[in-house]
C-alpha cells in the first residue's frame, strides 16, 4: 500500500518511489499498454480490478502488487487470444 500523498509527491518530482515501487509501476505500465491494445480504457481498468479465472480467481492488480507480473501478462495474452480459462 502507498499513501496518496506519496504518489502526489512523486508526481510533483518532490520525492521518488522506492525501487520496489518503481518496479511495480513499470510493470503496471507495461501491462496497461498491452491491455489498451486489446480493450478500451474503461474495460482495461475493469480487467485489472476484476476477478480473473485464469489467475485462480485473483484480481490482476493484486498479483501486480505481489510482483507476479509474468502471470498477469500471461492472462492478458489469454484474453487477447479469446481464452478465458
N, C-alpha and C positions, 0 to 999 in steps of 0.2 A: 504494500500500500504506500502511496506517495501523497502527501498533503497537497491540496490545491495551491496553497501559497508557494510551495516549492516549484511547482510547474510554472506559475506566474513569474517567479524569479528567473527560471531557465529561459523562458520566452523573452524576457527583457534583457537577457545577457548578463544579469547580475550574479549569476551562480551557474554552475554546470552540474548536470546529473552525475551521480556516482557511476563508475564504469559498469557495474551490474545493470543499472537502469539504462545506460546508453545502449547496451547490447539488446535489451528488450525493446527499446524504441526503434532501433534499426530493424529488428526482426518484424515488429508490428508494421512498420512502413513497407517492408518488402511484401509481407502477406497482404496488406491492404492494396498495394499496387496490383498484385495478382488478382485479388478479388474484383477490383474495379475493371479488369479486363473481361470478367465474366458477368458481373451483376451491376445494376445501378447502385449509386451510393447508399441509398436507404436499405436496399436488400443486403448489401455488403455489411452494413452495420448490424442488421438483424442476424446475419450469418455468424458474425463474430460473437454476439451476445447470446445466441440461442443454443439450445441443447443439440448436440450433433451425435447421431447414432454411430457414425464411422469412428468417432473419438470416444467410444464407450459411454455415450450419453453424458459427456462432459461438454462444457462451453469452451469454444476455441480460445476466448480471451483468458480463461483460467489456465489453460495449458501454456499460453504465451507467458503468463506470469511465472509459471514453473520452469520456464526455459525449455519447453518441449516443442521447439519450433518445427523440427522436421515432421513431427506427427501432424501438426496443423497444416503445413504445406502439402502433405500427402492428402489430407482431407480436402483441401482446396482443389487439388488435381482431380480427385474423385468427383467433386461437384462439377468440375468443368467437363469431365467425361460423361456426366449424366448418371453416375452411380451414386446411390445414397445409402449403401450398406443396409 
